[in-house]
Amino acid sequence: MIDLNFLGRLRTKGKLKKSYKDAKISYLNRIRWAVSMFYFGMGLCFATWASRIPDIKTTLHLSEGDLGSILFALPLGQLVIMPFSGKLVTHFGSHRILLFSLLLYVFSMTNLGLATAAWHLSLGLFVFGIFGNLSNIAVNTQGVYTEVLFKKTIMSSFHGMWSFAGFMGALVGLGMLAFELSPYTHFLIVAGIVFLMIAFNYKFLIKAKETKQTEKKKLFSKPDSALIWLGVIGFCCMASEGVMFDWSGVYFKDVIKAPGPLVILGYTSFMIMMAGGRFIGDGLIQKFGRKTVLQISGIMISAGLFTAVFFPFVIPATIGFMLVGLGVSTIVPTVYSVAGKNPNVSPSVALTTVSSVSFLGFLMGPPIIGYIAELSSLRFSFAFIGVFGIFIAIMVSRIKAIA
């Protein structure tokens, strides 16, 4: 599937500019770095937009309810393009779709800063979601191809770059606020940085060919059952992740009764451990195996959430949220890695299937928390999501593709 003929260009008249092995390692590392930069660019764009949501909300005079409804346009755009993402990536190649979609992802991000009415922002977020999903499928396909070249698990580190970009995007956002720059100016500066990343790294993306059998499949065909189960695991993980993104601050404020600045401690501890876990996750998987790591990860999610539920105090709740961060860190990257190596489906189509099911968890998890909390309590709703980690541990043991 992957063309390695580029290594032949390292030879000159029967001699090597340097040892063939060293040249190959050097070139493969350059490919890995290039793919990492595309993950970083995507994460930076999303974090950049997220960092200016409060400003845009104020500028457009939006209520919390108005903003909540408008923000739904982003996942709606992702859902609309999902049935077509895999086929587009398969037909045109992940390297071409990644270049096309990321450029438009960046461009659509800058347009968000020009919104002067609620419907402008809604339309902009819908388009932002479309190109975000295309970029996601294409870049994860590149990640799968790069794993094939290295013959070891490295997908978790790619997702770690996305998480690291989230931190950088937040820091840059704080700097832009300090200089009192408008969201549009802020977005343009970040766009320039991402365009430079694309320019310096695009030529190192992998140009892979799909098989004819894959290309002849119908647009809407019955998905592989193994992919559905991988998607269910992703669903449980992303539901837990979405809850932490949207409700951790509320939990620390209303349940933990954390004072002042400590309200963000839960979210911050979760994010730090999730990012850190992704950078060490590949090594753990290589040492202990995917199945063991995923089972432990599921148990950590449940243990972390139950700790925060049964011991609603700052220190134990913080430790619990840290466990959740470590637990979710490796699950989605590993699920994507396994799905991309499915022998019956092309990587791009497999990733679309799994990410479609998984993303529903991210979409449905936070609202479910709200509904359950309305009927009972926020602690009970967190306990409900905590059960998902146990489901992950059980399901992992039943899927043969995970070894």
C-alpha positions in Angstrom: 0.0 0.0 0.0 2.8 2.4 0.8 5.5 3.4 -1.7 9.0 3.3 -0.3 10.8 4.0 -3.6 12.0 7.3 -2.2 14.7 5.3 -0.4 16.3 4.5 -3.8 17.1 8.1 -4.3 19.5 8.0 -1.4 21.9 6.0 -3.5 24.5 7.6 -5.9 26.5 5.6 -8.4 26.6 2.5 -6.2 27.7 4.4 -3.2 25.7 5.9 -0.3 25.9 9.5 0.8 25.7 7.9 4.3 24.7 4.4 5.4 21.5 3.2 3.9 20.1 2.3 7.3 20.9 5.7 8.8 19.4 7.5 5.7 16.2 5.4 6.0 15.8 6.1 9.7 16.4 9.8 9.1 13.8 10.0 6.3 11.2 8.0 8.3 11.7 10.3 11.3 11.1 13.3 9.0 7.9 11.7 7.8 6.8 11.2 11.4 7.6 14.8 12.3 5.7 16.0 9.3 2.6 14.0 10.2 3.0 15.2 13.9 3.0 18.8 12.7 -0.4 18.3 10.9 -1.9 16.9 14.1 -0.4 19.9 15.9 -1.8 22.4 13.4 -5.3 20.9 13.7 -5.1 21.1 17.5 -3.8 24.6 17.4 -6.7 25.8 15.2 -9.4 24.3 17.4 -7.8 25.6 20.6 -7.4 29.0 19.0 -11.1 29.2 18.2 -12.1 27.9 21.7 -9.9 30.5 23.4 -11.9 33.4 22.0 -15.4 32.0 22.5 -16.1 34.3 25.5 -15.0 37.4 23.5 -17.2 36.4 20.5 -20.1 35.7 22.8 -19.8 39.2 24.3 -19.4 40.9 20.9 -22.5 39.2 19.5 -24.5 39.7 22.7 -25.3 36.0 23.0 -27.0 34.4 26.0 -25.7 31.1 27.3 -28.7 29.4 25.6 -28.0 31.2 22.4 -24.3 30.2 22.4 -25.2 26.6 23.3 -27.5 26.3 20.3 -25.0 28.0 17.9 -22.1 25.8 19.1 -24.1 22.7 18.0 -23.5 23.8 14.4 -19.9 22.6 14.6 -20.7 18.9 15.4 -23.6 19.1 13.0 -21.1 20.0 10.2 -19.0 17.0 11.2 -21.9 14.6 11.2 -23.1 15.8 7.8 -19.7 15.1 6.1 -19.0 11.8 8.0 -20.6 9.4 5.5 -18.5 10.8 2.7 -15.1 11.5 4.5 -13.7 8.0 4.1 -14.7 7.6 0.5 -13.2 11.0 -0.4 -9.9 10.2 1.4 -9.8 6.8 -0.3 -10.5 8.1 -3.8 -8.3 11.2 -3.8 -5.6 10.1 -1.3 -5.2 11.1 2.3 -2.2 13.4 1.5 -4.3 15.4 -1.0 -7.4 15.6 1.2 -5.3 16.6 4.2 -3.8 19.5 2.4 -7.1 20.6 0.9 -9.1 20.2 4.1 -6.6 21.7 6.5 -6.1 24.8 4.4 -9.9 25.3 4.3 -10.1 24.4 8.0 -7.7 27.3 8.8 -9.5 29.6 6.4 -12.9 28.8 8.0 -11.3 29.5 11.4 -10.3 33.0 10.4 -13.8 33.7 9.1 -15.3 33.0 12.6 -13.6 36.2 13.7 -15.6 38.1 11.1 -19.0 37.1 12.4 -21.3 40.0 13.2 -24.5 38.1 13.6 -25.5 34.8 15.2 -26.3 33.2 11.9 -22.9 34.2 10.6 -21.2 32.3 13.5 -23.6 29.3 13.0 -22.7 29.0 9.3 -19.0 29.5 10.0 -19.0 26.8 12.6 -20.9 24.4 10.3 -18.2 24.8 7.6 -15.5 24.6 10.3 -17.0 21.3 11.4 -17.0 19.9 7.8 -13.4 20.6 7.1 -12.4 19.6 10.7 -13.9 16.1 10.1 -12.2 15.8 6.7 -8.9 16.8 8.2 -9.4 14.4 11.1 -10.0 11.3 8.9 -7.1 12.2 6.5 -4.6 12.9 9.3 -5.4 9.7 11.2 -5.1 7.8 7.9 -1.6 9.3 7.6 -1.0 8.3 11.2 -1.9 4.7 10.4 0.4 4.6 7.3 3.3 6.0 9.4 2.8 3.3 12.0 3.1 0.7 9.2 6.5 2.3 8.2 7.8 2.2 11.8 6.3 -1.2 12.5 5.4 -0.2 16.1 2.7 1.7 17.8 3.1 5.5 17.5 -0.5 6.7 17.1 -0.8 7.8 20.7 2.1 10.3 20.3 0.4 11.8 17.3 -2.7 12.5 19.4 -0.4 13.8 22.1 0.7 16.5 19.7 -2.9 17.5 19.2 -3.3 17.8 23.0 -0.1 19.7 23.3 -1.4 22.1 20.7 -4.4 22.7 22.8 -2.2 24.0 25.6 -0.2 26.1 23.2 -3.4 27.5 21.7 -4.7 28.4 25.1 -1.4 30.2 26.0 -1.3 32.1 22.7 -5.0 33.1 23.3 -4.0 34.5 26.7 -1.2 36.5 25.1 -3.5 37.9 22.4 -6.0 39.0 25.1 -3.2 40.7 27.0 -2.4 42.7 23.8 -6.1 43.3 23.3 -6.0 42.0 19.7 -9.3 41.2 18.1 -10.3 37.5 17.4 -9.9 38.1 13.7 -6.4 39.4 14.1 -5.6 36.6 16.5 -6.9 34.0 14.0 -5.0 35.5 11.1 -1.7 35.2 13.1 -2.3 31.6 13.9 -3.4 30.9 10.3 0.0 32.2 9.2 1.8 29.9 11.5 -0.2 26.9 10.4 0.3 27.8 6.7 4.0 27.7 7.3 3.7 24.3 9.0 1.9 23.0 6.0 4.4 24.5 3.5 7.4 22.9 5.2 5.9 19.5 5.9 3.4 18.7 3.1 5.9 17.1 0.7 6.8 14.5 3.5 3.2 13.1 3.7 2.8 9.5 2.6 1.3 9.0 -0.8 -0.4 5.6 -0.4 -2.6 3.7 -2.9 -5.8 1.9 -2.0 -6.8 -1.4 -3.5 -9.3 -1.6 -6.3 -11.5 -3.9 -4.2 -11.9 -1.1 -1.6 -12.7 1.6 -4.2 -15.5 -0.5 -5.7 -17.5 -0.6 -2.4 -20.8 1.2 -2.3 -21.1 4.5 -0.5 -23.5 3.1 2.1 -22.5 -0.5 2.8 -22.8 -2.7 5.9 -19.8 -1.9 8.2 -17.5 -4.5 9.5 -18.7 -5.7 12.9 -15.3 -5.4 14.5 -15.2 -1.8 13.5 -18.6 -1.2 15.2 -17.3 -2.7 18.4 -14.2 -0.6 18.2 -16.5 2.4 17.7 -18.5 1.5 20.8 -15.3 1.5 22.8 -14.5 4.9 21.4 -18.0 6.0 22.2 -17.6 5.1 25.9 -14.2 6.8 26.0 -15.3 10.0 24.2 -18.4 10.3 26.3 -16.2 10.3 29.4 -13.8 12.8 27.7 -16.7 15.1 26.6 -18.1 15.1 30.1 -14.7 16.2 31.5 -14.4 18.9 28.9 -17.8 20.4 29.6 -18.7 19.5 33.2 -15.5 19.2 35.2 -15.5 22.9 36.1 -19.1 22.8 37.0 -18.5 19.7 39.2 -15.7 21.4 41.0 -17.7 24.5 41.6 -21.1 23.1 42.6 -20.2 19.7 44.1 -16.6 20.0 45.3 -17.2 23.7 46.4 -13.7 24.5 45.3 -12.7 28.1 46.2 -12.0 30.7 43.6 -9.2 29.8 41.1 -9.3 26.1 42.3 -12.5 25.7 40.2 -10.3 25.0 37.1 -8.1 22.5 39.0 -10.1 19.5 37.9 -10.1 20.4 34.2 -6.4 21.3 34.3 -5.3 18.1 36.0 -7.4 16.1 33.6 -5.9 17.8 30.5 -2.3 17.5 31.8 -2.6 13.8 32.5 -4.4 13.2 29.2 -1.6 14.9 27.2 1.1 13.2 29.2 -0.5 9.8 28.9 -0.5 10.1 25.2 3.2 10.7 25.0 4.0 7.7 27.2 1.2 5.5 25.8 3.0 4.0 22.9 5.8 2.7 25.1 3.3 1.2 27.5 1.5 -0.5 24.6 4.7 -1.9 23.2 5.7 -3.3 26.6 2.4 -4.6 27.9 0.2 -5.0 24.7 -2.9 -3.1 23.5 -5.4 -5.3 25.3 -3.8 -4.9 28.8 -3.3 -1.2 28.4 -6.9 -0.6 27.2 -8.4 -2.7 30.0 -6.4 -0.8 32.6 -7.4 2.4 31.0 -11.1 1.6 31.2 -10.7 0.7 34.9 -8.9 4.0 35.5 -11.7 5.9 34.0 -14.2 4.2 36.3 -11.9 4.5 39.3 -11.3 8.2 38.7 -15.0 9.1 38.3 -16.1 7.0 41.3 -13.4 8.6 43.4 -14.7 12.0 42.6 -18.2 10.9 43.3 -17.7 9.1 46.6 -15.0 11.6 47.9 -16.3 15.0 46.8 -13.3 17.0 48.2 -10.6 18.9 46.4 -7.6 16.6 46.7 -9.3 13.2 46.1 -11.5 14.7 43.3 -8.3 16.1 41.6 -6.6 12.7 41.9 -9.8 11.1 40.4 -9.8 13.5 37.4 -6.1 12.8 36.9 -6.9 9.1 36.7 -9.7 9.8 34.1 -7.2 11.8 32.1 -4.7 8.9 32.0 -7.5 6.5 31.3 -8.8 8.3 28.2 -5.4 9.2 26.9 -4.6 6.0 25.0 -8.0 4.6 24.1 -9.0 6.6 21.1 -5.5 6.6 19.5 -5.3 2.8 20.0 -8.8 2.2 18.6 -7.9 4.2 15.5 -4.7 2.3 15.1 -6.4 -1.1 15.2 -9.2 0.1 12.9 -6.8 1.4 10.3 -5.2 -2.0 10.0 -8.5 -3.8 9.3 -7.7 -6.2 6.4 -11.2 -5.9 4.9 -11.6 -2.2 4.7 -9.4 0.7 3.6 -7.9 2.7 6.5 -9.8 5.9 5.6 -13.2 4.1 5.5 -12.4 2.1 8.7 -11.5 5.3 10.5 -14.7 7.0 9.3 -16.8 4.1 10.7 -15.1 4.1 14.0 -14.9 7.8 14.4 -18.6 8.2 13.5 -19.7 5.9 16.3 -17.1 7.3 18.7 -18.0 10.9 18.1 -21.6 10.3 19.1 -20.2 9.7 22.6 -18.6 13.1 22.6 -21.8 14.6 21.3 -24.2 12.8 23.6 -22.2 12.5 26.8 -22.4 16.1 28.1 -26.2 16.5 27.4 -26.8 13.1 29.1 -25.0 14.4 32.2 -27.2 17.5 32.2 -30.5 15.5 31.9 -29.5 13.0 34.6 -28.3 15.8 36.9 -31.7 17.5 36.4 -33.5 14.4 37.4 -31.2 13.4 40.3 -27.8 15.0 41.0 -24.5 15.8 39.3 -22.7 13.3 41.4 -25.1 10.5 40.3 -24.7 11.5 36.6 -20.9 11.3 37.0 -21.3 7.8 38.5 -23.4 6.8 35.5 -20.6 7.8 33.1 -18.2 6.1 35.4 -19.7 2.7 34.5 -18.6 3.3 30.9 -15.0 2.6 31.9 -16.0 -0.9 33.1 -17.8 -1.5 29.8 -14.6 -0.6 28.0 -12.6 -3.1 30.0 -15.1 -5.9 29.3 -15.5 -5.1 25.6 -11.7 -5.0 25.0 -11.4 -8.6 26.2 -14.0 -9.7 23.6 -12.5 -8.1 20.5 -10.1 -10.4 18.7 -8.5 -7.6 16.7 -7.1 -6.1 19.8 -4.0 -8.0 20.9 
